């Protein structure tokens, strides 16, 4: 029998003889294989093929033809397109003045073709005025009654809408509204091109349907053209059937007539690239390979760190197994077995257990993926392509288990092959010397890795270099762990009995303790890095969060002026909403709308003097530092329309300022303007003025719609309360002589306290009842959600920490059976075993947590700085003016360093038997 055959046979029998230890190792080795197999199966199952997508889009039709209105080039799959350009780079004029019709498209197709009803590609949102408040749904106006479109939806209940007063709902929207077949709902259609918001229509629900492409979206299905606004070019499509399918020649002819084509035939049999004009004119138009390479590199390094965790956790089990069999290895050595044969016997343990872990892990991963696939689709809110298995990929995942087991057995195999035969036969432990070569190499890895982190962070923000440095430094720290564990034994003097025993036992048996500590360190370091990045990003957003509103203020926006709310209606709604809120004061903000699509209204703006204007050609950082430049940013909760010169009374000033300014109110009442930026003043001194330029209205159908501008100078009051959203406030009639017509844009409310969610909902119901589409908004300040991510990271780190501490403690208790028997023989109480187990778990978890937290902060700083460097590389980015925030997550760090080790100690003490079973010793 060959040496490998003998080794595998011995390993198989040893694994069967020690079933509990073997099961533990197999479980650890199977875990990453199960995760990889499950992830691969879920990923493959979630992928949607082009053929599936085509069926979900067009059912049994041959193609979906989109009306784009101008001659175009496209890729064969229709995912990329661009207009045809002449030699000068000019695009051709539109081919149609209106949307294409079914008859017009049919005339371009071969005889025997069929054209389905026109459907909206981007139907927009419709508003449901429900009893419980307002809700929104995405419009789908495809003809569900068309049997050729049966493959685009799943019918849950009822029937398809058959008339203009019928709709169907998706399952998600039906559940949220608590409405089903036979119920009625008031539906407000999409606003038309003139910006007018139609009145709600009472429509009956005839069925519940789910879109194949978007099964979890809130969708309202209606007959074509019933709820959709008039669509512009590129927003409507026709499903078509052509005898023999839609080939490339027909596609190019339709492209020339202003249609984009997605054809099933071209998906299955695309033409050569040389026959595709789009590739010739525009190239690939795809993502660069460098981005994909960076993603793959980062993913490979992350996978390597996960496998390193498993090797570190499984290694101690092989080490303890080899130590418990040292007498057997001594007998083999005495019988003539050389070091190579001894190494193979231990390595065979890794192969046998790794193979078992690979097979069990692959099967468990596939079964788990099959079980959670529906939940996965629901949780990720995406359509799934169907349960798929890739045997070669799953076989590769199983092979990872074998290689991981083999890697975990390498260090114990080398130690076994070097042991002295006489020492092994007598059962003595031998001398444990602290190695110096490996820690020195590890220290070099830490230094080089740290250098890569710093270099990648401060020189262009190269993510691959940073992550490579993290991996190299982590490997180096793992190599240094045995020495750190050995040195930790010197801290035992100040601890109680069980603590001293645990710390010294770990230092003496660092071959068992160091891998567990390193595994915990690696997991905690990775989780700490991510936690630091998340918390720092949150601190950055909190630090620079700006809003148009003060905390507690509320606003009702009139759809950017499109709802045509009259002044009387606005005042009436102001009174109604004020009655349901803890309102201190309210005001109507008036602005100039964006026009009706035909005429651009007269629009005022502040005209600055040359010395007050923002210098040209400044980058983002310079603009942010120059007070003359409008480089502010923030959350926009209300809209001033086409101008930032707004109109209102004294109450508007009080809401904007948060206080009363008699001088400003007097200027406003006298026909002047109130400005908030000193650079908007035309003249200072005791009688300041502001110059307002009014661009006259013009016909938007004419090319280059720009009316003549008339300037006027108004007395001004400067209030030192800079606002980036409003340039000036005037009385509603001040600029009427120049043709400026103000209309209500927003209702603003100052409150005495933060409104409750019920008060906010009540106000929103009033706003919806007034025919306003936008939701009522209350400014609650920056809302952080990082606690969810930090809690998940703590859970991951805790799971690894508890698992590693449990493995290390269990192996230590098994390995230290003789020491425990000695303690019992000299009169130690039964609880000493529990306390010792808890102390060993606390030492292992605590040391790993401290090292992990200390190391995890460095790569986090590097990653944060790398992101800052990438922002700095773009001089036009306004974020250049922000100072990078480094915010350690102190609560998370405290939980990892203190709470989790204590939990590990309590768990180990609770699951350890206090009674010590005395056994007869050999020798």
ZAMARGU-4260 file (C-alpha; in steps of 0.2 Angstrom, whole numbers, plus 5000, padded with zeros to 4 digits):
<rodrens>
0) 5000/5000/5000 | 5007/5017/4996 | 5011/5030/5010 | 4996/5041/5005 | 4984/5026/5005
5) 4990/5021/5022 | 4989/5038/5028 | 4971/5041/5022 | 4966/5024/5029 | 4973/5029/5046
10) 4964/5046/5045 | 4947/5038/5041 | 4948/5026/5056 | 4954/5040/5068 | 4940/5052/5062
15) 4927/5038/5065 | 4935/5034/5082 | 4934/5052/5088 | 4917/5057/5081 | 4913/5072/5092
20) 4930/5080/5087 | 4928/5075/5069 | 4911/5082/5068 | 4917/5099/5075 | 4930/5100/5063
25) 4919/5095/5048 | 4906/5108/5054 | 4920/5122/5053 | 4926/5116/5036 | 4909/5114/5029
30) 4903/5132/5035 | 4912/5142/5021 | 4908/5128/5008 | 4890/5129/5013 | 4891/5148/5012
35) 4899/5148/4995 | 4888/5135/4988 | 4872/5144/4994 | 4879/5161/4988 | 4883/5153/4971
40) 4866/5145/4969 | 4856/5161/4975 | 4867/5172/4963 | 4864/5160/4948 | 4845/5158/4952
45) 4843/5177/4954 | 4851/5180/4937 | 4838/5184/4923 | 4843/5179/4906 | 4840/5190/4891
50) 4827/5178/4884 | 4817/5178/4901 | 4818/5197/4901 | 4811/5198/4884 | 4796/5186/4888
55) 4793/5196/4904 | 4793/5212/4893 | 4783/5207/4878 | 4775/5190/4881 | 4774/5180/4866
60) 4776/5195/4854 | 4792/5194/4844 | 4799/5212/4848 | 4795/5228/4858 | 4797/5243/4847
65) 4800/5260/4856 | 4795/5276/4848 | 4810/5288/4849 | 4805/5300/4835 | 4822/5302/4826
70) 4834/5291/4816 | 4845/5280/4828 | 4858/5267/4829 | 4857/5253/4842 | 4865/5238/4848
75) 4857/5221/4843 | 4850/5218/4861 | 4843/5236/4861 | 4851/5240/4878 | 4862/5254/4870
80) 4857/5267/4857 | 4862/5284/4850 | 4855/5296/4837 | 4862/5296/4820 | 4874/5310/4817
85) 4880/5318/4801 | 4898/5323/4797 | 4897/5338/4807 | 4890/5329/4823 | 4873/5336/4821
90) 4858/5325/4825 | 4844/5324/4812 | 4827/5333/4815 | 4812/5324/4822 | 4803/5312/4810
95) 4786/5315/4818 | 4777/5330/4826 | 4767/5318/4837 | 4768/5301/4844 | 4768/5286/4832
100) 4752/5276/4830 | 4748/5258/4828 | 4743/5261/4810 | 4759/5270/4806 | 4770/5257/4813
105) 4760/5243/4804 | 4763/5251/4788 | 4782/5249/4790 | 4781/5230/4794 | 4779/5215/4782
110) 4763/5208/4777 | 4755/5197/4791 | 4763/5207/4805 | 4753/5212/4820 | 4755/5227/4831
115) 4748/5227/4849 | 4741/5242/4859 | 4753/5256/4863 | 4760/5255/4881 | 4769/5267/4892
120) 4787/5263/4896 | 4788/5276/4910 | 4770/5278/4915 | 4774/5289/4930 | 4765/5288/4947
125) 4747/5289/4951 | 4740/5294/4967 | 4728/5284/4977 | 4717/5294/4989 | 4714/5281/5002
130) 4704/5281/5018 | 4720/5279/5028 | 4729/5293/5019 | 4738/5295/5002 | 4747/5281/4993
135) 4756/5280/4977 | 4757/5267/4963 | 4768/5265/4948 | 4757/5265/4932 | 4757/5250/4920
140) 4745/5253/4905 | 4749/5238/4895 | 4733/5228/4889 | 4732/5214/4901 | 4718/5206/4892
145) 4729/5203/4877 | 4733/5184/4877 | 4750/5188/4869 | 4755/5198/4885 | 4750/5184/4897
150) 4769/5180/4900 | 4772/5198/4907 | 4761/5196/4923 | 4755/5183/4935 | 4737/5183/4939
155) 4733/5181/4958 | 4715/5185/4958 | 4701/5192/4947 | 4702/5198/4929 | 4710/5211/4919
160) 4703/5229/4917 | 4691/5229/4903 | 4685/5247/4903 | 4691/5265/4907 | 4684/5264/4925
165) 4693/5248/4930 | 4710/5244/4937 | 4720/5230/4944 | 4732/5231/4958 | 4749/5222/4962
170) 4749/5211/4977 | 4761/5223/4986 | 4749/5238/4984 | 4734/5228/4987 | 4741/5223/5004
175) 4746/5240/5009 | 4729/5247/5004 | 4719/5233/5011 | 4709/5233/4995 | 4704/5218/4984
180) 4693/5213/4970 | 4677/5222/4969 | 4683/5237/4980 | 4683/5255/4973 | 4697/5267/4974
185) 4699/5286/4970 | 4714/5287/4958 | 4722/5303/4953 | 4730/5301/4936 | 4747/5308/4931
190) 4748/5327/4928 | 4747/5332/4910 | 4761/5341/4900 | 4753/5358/4906 | 4757/5353/4924
195) 4738/5352/4928 | 4734/5340/4941 | 4718/5330/4936 | 4704/5327/4948 | 4703/5309/4956
200) 4693/5296/4947 | 4683/5282/4956 | 4689/5266/4949 | 4684/5248/4953 | 4697/5235/4956
205) 4694/5220/4945 | 4710/5209/4948 | 4726/5207/4957 | 4741/5205/4946 | 4760/5204/4949
210) 4773/5210/4936 | 4785/5197/4931 | 4799/5210/4930 | 4795/5219/4946 | 4784/5207/4957
215) 4786/5217/4973 | 4783/5235/4966 | 4767/5245/4970 | 4758/5245/4953 | 4742/5250/4946
220) 4737/5242/4930 | 4724/5251/4919 | 4718/5251/4901 | 4730/5260/4889 | 4729/5279/4889
225) 4716/5280/4903 | 4728/5286/4917 | 4744/5290/4908 | 4748/5308/4903 | 4753/5312/4885
230) 4770/5303/4882 | 4784/5311/4874 | 4797/5303/4862 | 4805/5287/4869 | 4792/5284/4882
235) 4779/5273/4873 | 4782/5256/4865 | 4772/5244/4854 | 4773/5225/4855 | 4774/5217/4837
240) 4773/5200/4829 | 4782/5198/4812 | 4782/5181/4802 | 4799/5174/4805 | 4803/5186/4818
245) 4811/5203/4818 | 4829/5201/4810 | 4843/5213/4809 | 4838/5221/4792 | 4820/5225/4798
250) 4828/5232/4814 | 4839/5244/4804 | 4824/5250/4794 | 4814/5253/4809 | 4829/5262/4817
255) 4829/5274/4802 | 4811/5278/4804 | 4814/5283/4823 | 4810/5266/4832 | 4821/5257/4844
260) 4819/5238/4843 | 4821/5224/4856 | 4820/5208/4847 | 4819/5190/4853 | 4827/5184/4837
265) 4842/5196/4839 | 4844/5190/4857 | 4846/5172/4851 | 4856/5176/4835 | 4864/5193/4835
270) 4873/5199/4819 | 4892/5201/4818 | 4899/5217/4826 | 4905/5222/4809 | 4887/5224/4803
275) 4881/5235/4818 | 4883/5254/4814 | 4881/5258/4833 | 4898/5250/4837 | 4907/5258/4822
280) 4900/5276/4827 | 4900/5275/4846 | 4911/5260/4851 | 4906/5248/4865 | 4899/5261/4877
285) 4902/5249/4891 | 4911/5249/4908 | 4930/5249/4908 | 4939/5233/4913 | 4949/5242/4927
290) 4933/5244/4938 | 4929/5225/4936 | 4947/5220/4940 | 4947/5231/4955 | 4930/5223/4961
295) 4937/5206/4958 | 4953/5209/4967 | 4944/5216/4982 | 4932/5201/4982 | 4946/5188/4980
300) 4955/5196/4995 | 4939/5196/5006 | 4937/5178/5002 | 4955/5174/5006 | 4952/5182/5023
305) 4936/5171/5026 | 4946/5155/5022 | 4960/5161/5033 | 4947/5162/5047 | 4942/5144/5044
310) 4960/5138/5044 | 4964/5147/5060 | 4948/5139/5068 | 4951/5122/5062 | 4970/5121/5065
315) 4969/5119/5084 | 4958/5104/5082 | 4971/5096/5071 | 4984/5101/5083 | 4975/5094/5098
320) 4972/5078/5089 | 4990/5076/5084 | 4995/5079/5102 | 4983/5066/5109 | 4991/5054/5097
325) 5009/5058/5100 | 5012/5041/5108 | 5005/5032/5092 | 5016/5043/5082 | 5031/5039/5093
330) 5027/5020/5090 | 5027/5023/5072 | 5044/5033/5073 | 5051/5019/5083 | 5045/5006/5070
335) 5055/5016/5056 | 5042/5028/5050 | 5051/5044/5044 | 5046/5062/5046 | 5038/5062/5028
340) 5026/5048/5032 | 5021/5056/5049 | 5017/5072/5040 | 5006/5063/5028 | 4996/5054/5041
345) 4992/5071/5049 | 4989/5079/5032 | 4978/5065/5028 | 4967/5070/5043 | 4964/5087/5034
350) 4960/5078/5017 | 4948/5066/5025 | 4939/5079/5036 | 4940/5092/5022 | 4932/5081/5009
355) 4918/5077/5022 | 4916/5095/5025 | 4916/5099/5007 | 4903/5087/5002 | 4892/5091/5017
360) 4894/5109/5015 | 4890/5109/4996 | 4874/5099/5000 | 4869/5110/5014 | 4872/5126/5004
365) 4861/5119/4990 | 4847/5114/5002 | 4848/5130/5011 | 4848/5140/4995 | 4833/5131/4989
370) 4824/5134/5006 | 4827/5153/5007 | 4826/5156/4988 | 4808/5163/4989 | 4812/5173/5005
375) 4828/5179/4996 | 4818/5186/4982 | 4805/5194/4994 | 4819/5202/5005 | 4829/5208/4990
380) 4813/5214/4981 | 4818/5207/4964 | 4813/5195/4952 | 4822/5178/4951 | 4827/5168/4936
385) 4823/5151/4943 | 4832/5138/4953 | 4849/5135/4945 | 4864/5124/4949 | 4881/5125/4941
390) 4890/5108/4945 | 4907/5114/4941 | 4906/5129/4952 | 4899/5119/4966 | 4913/5106/4964
395) 4925/5120/4965 | 4917/5126/4982 | 4918/5108/4988 | 4936/5108/4983 | 4939/5123/4994
400) 4934/5113/5009 | 4947/5100/5005 | 4961/5113/5002 | 4955/5122/5018 | 4957/5106/5028
405) 4973/5102/5021 | 4980/5120/5025 | 4973/5119/5043 | 4983/5102/5045 | 5000/5109/5039
410) 5006/5117/5055 | 5002/5102/5066 | 5009/5090/5053 | 5026/5099/5053 | 5026/5099/5072
415) 5022/5081/5073 | 5036/5076/5060 | 5049/5086/5071 | 5044/5078/5088 | 5057/5067/5097
420) 5052/5049/5097 | 5057/5046/5116 | 5048/5061/5122 | 5032/5055/5112 | 5034/5037/5119
425) 5035/5044/5137 | 5020/5055/5135 | 5029/5071/5140 | 5025/5087/5132 | 5043/5092/5129
430) 5050/5110/5129 | 5040/5124/5120 | 5051/5137/5114 | 5045/5153/5107 | 5049/5154/5088
435) 5057/5170/5082 | 5058/5168/5063 | 5040/5167/5060 | 5036/5183/5071 | 5050/5192/5062
440) 5042/5188/5045 | 5025/5193/5052 | 5032/5209/5059 | 5039/5213/5041 | 5022/5209/5034
445) 5013/5221/5046 | 5026/5235/5041 | 5024/5232/5023 | 5005/5230/5024 | 5004/5246/5034
450) 5014/5255/5021 | 5003/5249/5007 | 4988/5255/5016 | 4995/5272/5019 | 5002/5273/5001
455) 4985/5268/4993 | 4975/5280/5004 | 4986/5295/5002 | 4991/5293/4984 | 4975/5293/4973
460) 4964/5282/4984 | 4968/5265/4976 | 4956/5253/4984 | 4965/5237/4978 | 4982/5243/4985
465) 4973/5247/5002 | 4964/5230/5003 | 4980/5221/4998 | 4989/5230/5012 | 4975/5225/5024
470) 4977/5207/5019 | 4996/5207/5020 | 4996/5216/5037 | 4983/5204/5044 | 4993/5189/5039
475) 5008/5197/5047 | 4998/5200/5063 | 4992/5182/5063 | 5011/5176/5062 | 5015/5187/5077
480) 5000/5181/5087 | 5010/5166/5095 | 5023/5178/5102 | 5009/5189/5108 | 5000/5175/5117
485) 5017/5169/5125 | 5020/5187/5131 | 5002/5188/5138 | 5007/5174/5151 | 5018/5187/5160
490) 5002/5196/5165 | 4995/5182/5175 | 5002/5187/5192 | 4989/5200/5196 | 4974/5188/5192
495) 4965/5176/5203 | 4968/5157/5202 | 4958/5152/5187 | 4963/5168/5178 | 4981/5164/5181
500) 4979/5146/5176 | 4969/5151/5160 | 4982/5164/5154 | 4997/5153/5158 | 4989/5138/5150
505) 4985/5148/5134 | 5003/5154/5134 | 5011/5137/5136 | 4999/5129/5123 | 5000/5143/5111
510) 4999/5131/5096 | 4981/5129/5102 | 4977/5146/5108 | 4986/5157/5095 | 4975/5151/5080
515) 4959/5155/5090 | 4965/5172/5095 | 4971/5176/5078 | 4954/5170/5071 | 4945/5182/5083
520) 4957/5196/5079 | 4954/5194/5060 | 4935/5194/5062 | 4935/5209/5074 | 4947/5218/5064
525) 4937/5217/5048 | 4921/5221/5057 | 4929/5236/5066 | 4936/5242/5050 | 4918/5242/5042
530) 4911/5249/5058 | 4923/5264/5058 | 4920/5268/5040 | 4901/5267/5042 | 4902/5278/5058
535) 4914/5291/5050 | 4903/5292/5035 | 4888/5295/5046 | 4897/5308/5056 | 4902/5316/5039
540) 4884/5317/5034 | 4878/5323/5051 | 4892/5337/5051 | 4888/5344/5034 | 4869/5341/5034
545) 4860/5357/5029 | 4842/5360/5026 | 4831/5374/5020 | 4820/5371/5035 | 4824/5372/5054
550) 4821/5357/5064 | 4803/5356/5068 | 4797/5367/5053 | 4785/5359/5041 | 4781/5362/5023
555) 4767/5358/5010 | 4774/5361/4992 | 4762/5364/4978 | 4770/5353/4965 | 4783/5366/4960
560) 4769/5378/4955 | 4761/5365/4944 | 4745/5363/4954 | 4739/5381/4950 | 4733/5383/4968
565) 4725/5400/4970 | 4729/5412/4984 | 4712/5410/4992 | 4714/5391/4992 | 4732/5392/4999
570) 4726/5403/5013 | 4712/5391/5017 | 4723/5376/5017 | 4736/5386/5028 | 4722/5388/5041
575) 4717/5370/5040 | 4734/5363/5042 | 4738/5375/5056 | 4724/5368/5066 | 4731/5351/5066
580) 4749/5355/5070 | 4757/5363/5085 | 4759/5379/5074 | 4768/5394/5080 | 4765/5404/5064
585) 4763/5400/5046 | 4765/5408/5029 | 4762/5406/5010 | 4778/5407/5000 | 4774/5413/4982
590) 4786/5410/4967 | 4785/5410/4948 | 4780/5394/4940 | 4790/5385/4926 | 4777/5388/4912
595) 4764/5378/4904 | 4776/5370/4890 | 4770/5384/4878 | 4775/5400/4886 | 4790/5404/4898
600) 4784/5417/4911 | 4792/5433/4916 | 4806/5428/4928 | 4815/5440/4940 | 4832/5437/4947
605) 4845/5447/4957 | 4858/5456/4947 | 4875/5458/4956 | 4888/5471/4953 | 4904/5465/4944
610) 4914/5465/4960 | 4901/5454/4969 | 4900/5441/4956 | 4908/5424/4958 | 4924/5423/4949
615) 4923/5412/4933 | 4933/5396/4931 | 4934/5392/4950 | 4935/5373/4955 | 4923/5366/4968
620) 4934/5369/4983 | 4937/5387/4978 | 4919/5390/4976 | 4915/5383/4992 | 4927/5395/5001
625) 4923/5411/4991 | 4907/5419/5000 | 4902/5426/4983 | 4899/5409/4975 | 4883/5400/4978
630) 4891/5384/4982 | 4880/5379/4996 | 4871/5362/4996 | 4859/5353/5007 | 4842/5344/5007
635) 4829/5354/4997 | 4812/5351/5005 | 4803/5365/4996 | 4804/5373/4979 | 4804/5392/4974
640) 4800/5389/4956 | 4809/5397/4941 | 4816/5410/4952 | 4824/5413/4970 | 4816/5430/4971
645) 4800/5425/4980 | 4785/5435/4986 | 4776/5435/5003 | 4771/5446/5018 | 4779/5449/5035
650) 4773/5432/5041 | 4785/5424/5027 | 4800/5434/5034 | 4796/5428/5052 | 4795/5410/5046
655) 4811/5411/5036 | 4821/5420/5049 | 4813/5412/5065 | 4811/5429/5072 | 4804/5447/5070
660) 4814/5460/5061 | 4804/5476/5061 | 4816/5485/5049 | 4815/5472/5036 | 4796/5471/5037
665) 4794/5490/5035 | 4805/5489/5019 | 4794/5475/5012 | 4778/5485/5016 | 4786/5500/5007
670) 4788/5490/4991 | 4806/5486/4994 | 4815/5469/4995 | 4823/5460/5009 | 4840/5451/5005
675) 4850/5438/5015 | 4867/5440/5006 | 4877/5456/5007 | 4884/5452/4990 | 4866/5454/4982
680) 4866/5472/4987 | 4869/5484/4973 | 4873/5498/4985 | 4876/5498/5004 | 4877/5512/5017
685) 4862/5519/5026 | 4850/5517/5011 | 4855/5500/5003 | 4847/5495/4986 | 4846/5479/4976
690) 4845/5478/4957 | 4832/5466/4950 | 4832/5460/4932 | 4816/5453/4925 | 4817/5442/4909
695) 4801/5445/4899 | 4790/5430/4894 | 4793/5421/4878 | 4786/5408/4867 | 4795/5391/4871
700) 4791/5384/4854 | 4804/5396/4847 | 4822/5391/4847 | 4832/5400/4860 | 4818/5406/4870
705) 4825/5422/4879 | 4815/5437/4882 | 4822/5455/4884 | 4828/5459/4902 | 4822/5474/4911
710) 4832/5480/4927 | 4824/5490/4941 | 4832/5496/4958 | 4822/5493/4974 | 4826/5499/4991
715) 4833/5485/5001 | 4834/5478/5019 | 4849/5467/5022 | 4846/5453/5035 | 4862/5444/5041
720) 4854/5427/5040 | 4861/5419/5024 | 4849/5407/5015 | 4855/5397/4999 | 4837/5394/4994
725) 4830/5412/4993 | 4839/5427/4985 | 4826/5441/4990 | 4808/5443/4996 | 4797/5456/4989
730) 4778/5459/4991 | 4767/5450/4978 | 4763/5466/4969 | 4780/5474/4968 | 4785/5467/4951
735) 4768/5466/4943 | 4772/5481/4932 | 4785/5470/4924 | 4773/5456/4920 | 4779/5445/4935
740) 4764/5435/4941 | 4767/5426/4957 | 4758/5410/4962 | 4758/5401/4979 | 4772/5388/4979
745) 4773/5382/4997 | 4765/5383/5014 | 4778/5385/5028 | 4775/5382/5046 | 4784/5386/5062
750) 4780/5374/5076 | 4781/5375/5095 | 4787/5357/5096 | 4791/5342/5085 | 4774/5336/5077
755) 4770/5318/5080 | 4768/5306/5066 | 4749/5306/5068 | 4749/5325/5066 | 4760/5324/5051
760) 4748/5311/5043 | 4733/5322/5047 | 4741/5337/5038 | 4746/5326/5024 | 4728/5320/5022
765) 4722/5338/5021 | 4736/5342/5008 | 4730/5327/4998 | 4712/5332/4999 | 4717/5349/4991
770) 4723/5340/4976 | 4742/5342/4979 | 4753/5327/4974 | 4768/5330/4985 | 4769/5323/5002
775) 4768/5335/5017 | 4785/5336/5025 | 4792/5339/5043 | 4810/5343/5045 | 4816/5331/5059
780) 4835/5334/5056 | 4848/5322/5051 | 4841/5304/5054 | 4855/5291/5057 | 4852/5273/5053
785) 4869/5267/5056 | 4864/5257/5072 | 4857/5244/5061 | 4874/5241/5052 | 4884/5242/5068
790) 4872/5230/5076 | 4874/5218/5062 | 4893/5219/5062 | 4893/5216/5081 | 4883/5201/5078
795) 4895/5194/5065 | 4910/5198/5076 | 4901/5190/5091 | 4897/5175/5082 | 4915/5172/5076
800) 4921/5177/5094 | 4909/5165/5103 | 4913/5151/5091 | 4932/5153/5091 | 4931/5155/5110
805) 4920/5139/5112 | 4932/5129/5101 | 4947/5135/5110 | 4940/5132/5127 | 4933/5115/5122
810) 4950/5110/5115 | 4959/5117/5131 | 4948/5107/5143 | 4951/5091/5133 | 4969/5094/5131
815) 4971/5099/5150 | 4961/5084/5157 | 4977/5078/5167 | 4979/5096/5174 | 4960/5096/5180
820) 4962/5079/5188 | 4977/5085/5197 | 4967/5100/5203 | 4953/5088/5209 | 4966/5077/5218
825) 4972/5091/5228 | 4955/5097/5234 | 4949/5110/5221 | 4930/5113/5222 | 4919/5107/5207
830) 4915/5124/5202 | 4934/5127/5198 | 4931/5118/5182 | 4918/5130/5176 | 4927/5145/5182
835) 4943/5139/5173 | 4933/5136/5157 | 4925/5154/5158 | 4942/5161/5161 | 4950/5152/5146
840) 4936/5159/5135 | 4937/5176/5142 | 4956/5176/5139 | 4955/5170/5121 | 4940/5181/5116
845) 4947/5196/5126 | 4965/5195/5118 | 4958/5193/5101 | 4946/5207/5103 | 4959/5219/5109
850) 4971/5215/5095 | 4957/5216/5082 | 4951/5233/5088 | 4968/5240/5088 | 4972/5233/5071
855) 4955/5237/5063 | 4956/5256/5065 | 4971/5258/5054 | 4964/5251/5038 | 4948/5260/5042
860) 4957/5277/5042 | 4966/5271/5026 | 4949/5268/5017 | 4941/5284/5023 | 4956/5294/5017
865) 4956/5284/5001 | 4938/5290/4998 | 4943/5308/5002 | 4958/5307/4990 | 4946/5301/4976
870) 4935/5316/4979 | 4950/5328/4979 | 4955/5321/4962 | 4940/5330/4955 | 4942/5348/4958
875) 4924/5352/4953 | 4917/5342/4967 | 4910/5353/4980 | 4914/5340/4993 | 4932/5345/4992
880) 4928/5359/5005 | 4922/5347/5018 | 4934/5341/5031 | 4935/5322/5032 | 4928/5315/5048
885) 4936/5301/5058 | 4923/5295/5071 | 4927/5279/5081 | 4911/5269/5085 | 4914/5269/5104
890) 4898/5260/5109 | 4902/5246/5096 | 4920/5245/5102 | 4915/5244/5120 | 4903/5230/5116
895) 4916/5220/5106 | 4930/5222/5119 | 4920/5220/5135 | 4903/5213/5133 | 4907/5200/5120
900) 4921/5192/5130 | 4911/5192/5146 | 4897/5184/5136 | 4909/5171/5130 | 4915/5167/5147
905) 4897/5165/5154 | 4893/5154/5140 | 4909/5143/5142 | 4906/5142/5161 | 4887/5138/5159
910) 4890/5124/5146 | 4905/5116/5156 | 4902/5101/5167 | 4908/5105/5185 | 4911/5086/5189
915) 4929/5080/5185 | 4930/5062/5180 | 4946/5054/5187 | 4954/5042/5175 | 4969/5031/5176
920) 4985/5038/5168 | 4997/5029/5157 | 5015/5029/5162
</rodrens>
